[in-house]
Amino acid sequence: MLVSRWTLLRRPNATVLGMAAMITAMMLLPMGDTISKGLTAVLPPGQIAAFKAVVQAIALGAVFLAMRKTERGRVFTRWSCLSGLLAAIVSFALITAFASMPIATAIAIFFVEPLALTLLAGVFLGERPGPRRYAAVAVGLCGVLLILRPNFAAFGLVVLYPLLAAVTYALNMIVTRRATQDCTALTFQCGASAFGAVILCAAMAVQSVVAPAVGTGASGVLAMPGWVIGGLIGSGLLTAAAFLLISLAFSFVQASVLAPFQYLEILGATALGYLVFAEVPDLLTLLGTLIILGSGLYIFHREQRADVPSDPIRARADH
């Protein structure tokens, strides 16, 4: 009886902690994205992504060393390597989109990701949604099409970059969910960020050889005004904190339960896009965004009705 009561008390606490971590991460990500968009005025997207990744890896490495006695699992694994590659693709694709289109529009297109995550969680994690949630995903995709149609005419193929980032990010969330069953969130993110930094720096080095006229190179970036270096550091630190919180959230709560909370990033991106860049989404973008938000909230409602297990131990047993 005592064990049963302790389990009942622990499960809601784990759920609340996971949701709070995800909400905080969704507040930090638009801030980092806004800084990255500002940096595209002076640096190419690949260099911004690479330097952000280096800062992120250093920050997480320092935290890991300070807390290594409480950490569990291996830092460098096939999962952290795969996550690093996926994160590198996401970072480059989004920053490339930010350079050409409003940040709110790019993030709105990117938010096909929670819909993809709901579907992929069933394929890879066994967290299978019911027919009503499949219908909600279909409605959400209609919202995405509403956003894509006018923006494809305005920006061309660049609108595909947020879509690429969305699917890749959803896959990374699946990897994160799987990996944090065997190690702590900080351990996993430390390894993933290190792999991501190596991949992006290698890509930047190759680019400097193939197209040396593009960008400024590492020495050139370090010689740029202080606000550029400060922006790279700040954006990297915000991203590091956000991804650590996301890993923590996925270690407590199932992917399909957390997916709707990621829509909060749209609100932050829209607000910051307006305040910093005076960007106002058009009516179709706003309508599509509202449809996506509505479908996500319905999916969350169905997850609650289904009483999805949130205790990691029980979730592992279900898999």
C-alpha positions in Angstrom: 0.0 0.0 0.0 2.8 2.4 0.9 4.6 1.7 -2.4 1.4 2.2 -4.3 0.7 5.6 -2.7 4.3 6.7 -3.3 3.9 5.8 -7.0 0.7 7.8 -7.3 2.4 10.8 -5.7 5.5 10.5 -7.8 3.8 10.2 -11.2 2.0 13.6 -11.2 5.2 15.3 -9.9 7.2 13.8 -12.8 4.5 15.0 -15.2 4.5 18.5 -13.9 8.3 18.7 -13.9 8.5 17.5 -17.5 5.8 20.0 -18.6 7.5 22.9 -16.8 10.8 22.0 -18.4 9.2 22.0 -21.8 7.4 25.3 -21.3 10.6 27.0 -20.1 12.5 25.6 -23.1 9.9 27.0 -25.5 10.4 30.4 -24.0 14.2 30.3 -24.5 14.2 29.0 -28.1 12.6 32.1 -29.7 15.0 34.3 -27.9 18.0 32.4 -29.4 16.3 32.3 -32.8 15.8 36.1 -32.8 19.5 36.6 -32.0 20.4 34.2 -34.8 18.2 36.1 -37.3 19.9 39.3 -36.4 23.3 37.8 -36.9 22.4 36.7 -40.5 22.9 40.4 -41.5 26.7 40.0 -41.0 27.4 36.2 -41.0 26.3 33.3 -43.3 23.9 30.7 -41.7 26.5 27.9 -41.6 29.0 29.9 -39.6 26.3 31.1 -37.1 25.1 27.5 -36.6 28.7 26.3 -36.2 29.7 28.9 -33.6 26.4 28.4 -31.7 27.1 24.7 -31.6 30.6 25.2 -30.2 29.3 27.5 -27.4 26.5 25.1 -26.7 29.0 22.2 -26.4 31.3 24.1 -24.1 28.5 25.2 -21.9 27.0 21.7 -21.5 30.5 20.2 -21.1 31.2 22.6 -18.2 27.9 21.8 -16.5 28.5 18.1 -17.0 32.0 18.2 -15.4 30.5 20.1 -12.4 27.7 17.5 -12.0 29.4 14.3 -13.2 29.1 12.5 -9.9 25.3 12.6 -10.2 25.2 11.7 -13.9 24.4 8.3 -15.4 25.3 6.7 -18.7 27.9 7.2 -21.4 28.4 10.6 -23.0 29.4 9.4 -26.5 27.1 6.8 -27.9 25.4 6.1 -31.3 22.4 7.9 -30.0 24.2 11.1 -29.1 26.1 10.9 -32.5 22.8 10.6 -34.3 21.2 13.4 -32.3 24.2 15.7 -33.0 23.8 15.1 -36.7 20.0 15.8 -36.6 20.5 18.9 -34.4 23.1 20.2 -36.8 20.7 19.9 -39.7 17.9 21.6 -37.7 20.1 24.5 -36.7 21.5 25.1 -40.3 18.0 24.8 -41.9 16.3 27.2 -39.5 19.0 29.9 -39.6 19.0 29.7 -43.4 15.2 30.3 -43.3 15.6 33.2 -40.8 18.0 34.9 -43.2 15.3 35.2 -45.9 11.9 35.2 -44.3 10.1 36.5 -41.1 11.0 34.6 -38.0 7.3 34.0 -37.1 6.5 32.6 -40.6 9.5 30.3 -40.5 8.6 29.0 -37.0 4.9 28.6 -38.1 6.0 26.4 -41.0 8.4 24.6 -38.7 5.5 23.7 -36.5 4.5 20.8 -38.6 7.0 19.2 -36.3 4.7 18.4 -33.3 2.3 16.8 -35.8 5.1 14.7 -37.3 6.2 13.9 -33.7 2.8 12.6 -32.9 3.0 10.2 -35.9 6.6 9.2 -35.5 6.1 8.4 -31.8 3.7 5.7 -32.8 6.2 4.3 -35.4 9.4 4.3 -33.3 8.2 4.5 -29.6 4.9 2.5 -29.7 3.0 5.6 -28.4 0.2 5.1 -31.0 -2.4 7.8 -31.3 -6.0 6.9 -31.9 -8.1 7.8 -35.0 -9.3 11.1 -33.5 -5.7 12.2 -33.0 -4.8 11.2 -36.5 -7.7 13.4 -37.7 -6.4 16.2 -35.6 -3.0 15.8 -37.3 -4.6 16.0 -40.7 -6.4 19.2 -39.7 -3.1 20.6 -38.5 -1.5 19.8 -41.8 -4.2 21.8 -43.6 -3.1 24.7 -41.4 0.5 24.2 -42.6 -0.7 24.2 -46.2 -2.4 27.5 -45.6 0.8 29.0 -44.4 2.9 27.5 -47.2 0.9 28.6 -50.1 1.4 32.4 -50.0 4.9 32.2 -48.6 6.1 29.8 -51.2 5.1 32.4 -53.8 6.9 35.1 -51.8 10.1 33.3 -50.7 10.4 30.4 -53.1 12.2 27.2 -52.1 13.5 28.7 -48.9 10.1 27.7 -47.3 11.3 24.1 -47.5 14.0 24.7 -45.0 11.6 25.0 -42.0 9.9 21.8 -43.3 13.3 20.0 -43.4 14.0 21.3 -39.9 10.6 20.2 -38.6 10.9 16.5 -39.7 14.5 16.4 -38.5 13.7 17.9 -35.2 10.8 15.4 -34.7 13.3 12.6 -35.4 15.7 14.1 -32.9 13.0 14.1 -30.2 12.4 10.4 -30.8 16.1 9.8 -30.4 16.2 11.9 -27.3 13.3 10.0 -25.8 15.0 6.7 -26.5 18.4 7.7 -25.3 17.4 9.2 -22.0 16.1 5.8 -20.9 19.7 4.7 -20.5 21.4 8.0 -19.4 20.6 11.3 -17.8 19.5 14.3 -19.9 22.7 16.2 -19.2 24.9 13.3 -20.2 23.0 12.8 -23.4 22.9 16.4 -24.4 26.6 16.8 -23.6 27.5 14.1 -26.1 25.0 15.2 -28.7 26.1 18.9 -28.6 29.8 17.8 -29.0 29.0 15.7 -32.0 26.9 18.5 -33.5 29.6 21.1 -33.0 32.2 18.8 -34.7 29.8 18.1 -37.7 29.0 21.8 -38.2 32.7 22.9 -37.8 33.7 20.3 -40.3 31.1 21.5 -42.7 32.3 25.1 -42.3 35.9 24.0 -42.9 34.9 22.2 -46.1 33.0 25.3 -47.2 36.0 27.5 -46.6 38.0 25.3 -48.9 35.4 24.9 -51.6 34.1 28.4 -51.5 36.6 30.6 -49.7 34.9 33.8 -50.7 31.8 32.9 -48.7 31.8 34.0 -45.1 34.6 35.3 -42.9 36.2 32.2 -41.4 36.8 31.6 -37.7 39.5 34.3 -37.3 37.3 36.8 -39.1 34.4 36.1 -36.8 36.5 36.6 -33.7 37.7 40.0 -35.1 34.1 41.2 -35.6 32.4 43.8 -33.3 31.7 42.7 -29.8 27.9 42.6 -30.3 28.4 39.8 -32.9 30.5 37.7 -30.6 28.1 38.4 -27.7 25.2 37.4 -29.9 26.8 34.1 -30.9 27.6 33.3 -27.2 24.2 34.4 -26.0 22.4 32.4 -28.7 24.5 29.3 -28.0 23.8 29.5 -24.3 20.1 29.9 -24.8 20.0 26.9 -27.1 22.1 24.8 -24.7 19.7 25.6 -21.8 16.7 24.9 -24.0 17.8 21.5 -25.3 18.9 20.4 -21.8 15.4 21.2 -20.5 13.8 19.4 -23.5 15.9 16.3 -22.7 14.8 16.5 -19.1 11.2 16.8 -20.1 11.4 13.8 -22.4 13.0 11.7 -19.7 9.9 12.2 -17.5 7.0 12.4 -20.0 6.0 10.6 -23.2 6.7 12.4 -26.5 3.1 12.6 -27.6 2.1 14.3 -24.3 4.8 16.9 -24.6 4.2 17.7 -28.3 1.5 20.3 -27.9 3.6 22.4 -25.5 6.0 23.1 -28.3 3.4 25.3 -29.9 4.2 27.9 -27.3 7.3 28.7 -29.3 5.0 30.2 -32.0 3.7 32.8 -29.6 7.2 33.8 -28.5 8.5 33.9 -32.1 5.6 36.1 -33.3 6.0 38.5 -30.4 9.8 38.8 -30.7 9.5 39.1 -34.5 7.2 42.0 -34.1 9.1 43.7 -31.3 12.6 43.3 -32.8 12.1 43.2 -36.6 8.6 44.8 -36.9 7.4 41.6 -38.7 3.6 41.1 -38.8 2.3 37.8 -40.1 -0.3 37.9 -42.9 -3.8 36.7 -42.4 -3.3 33.3 -44.0 -0.3 32.7 -41.8 -2.2 33.7 -38.7 -5.2 31.5 -39.7 -2.9 28.5 -40.4 -1.1 29.0 -37.1 -4.4 29.0 -35.2 -5.5 25.8 -37.0 -2.2 24.2 -36.0 -2.6 25.4 -32.4 -6.1 24.1 -32.3 -5.2 20.6 -33.6 -2.3 20.4 -31.1 -4.6 21.3 -28.2 -7.1 18.7 -29.3 -4.3 16.1 -29.4 -3.3 17.0 -25.9 -6.9 16.7 -24.8 -7.1 13.2 -26.3 -3.9 12.2 -24.6 -5.3 13.3 -21.2 -8.5 11.4 -21.9 -6.4 8.3 -22.7 -4.5 8.6 -19.4 -1.1 8.1 -21.1 1.4 6.9 -18.5 3.9 9.5 -17.6 6.2 7.6 -15.2 9.4 6.7 -17.2 9.6 3.3 -15.5 6.0 2.4 -16.6 6.5 4.0 -20.0 9.6 1.8 -20.6 7.6 -1.3 -19.6 4.9 -0.3 -22.1 7.5 -0.2 -24.8 
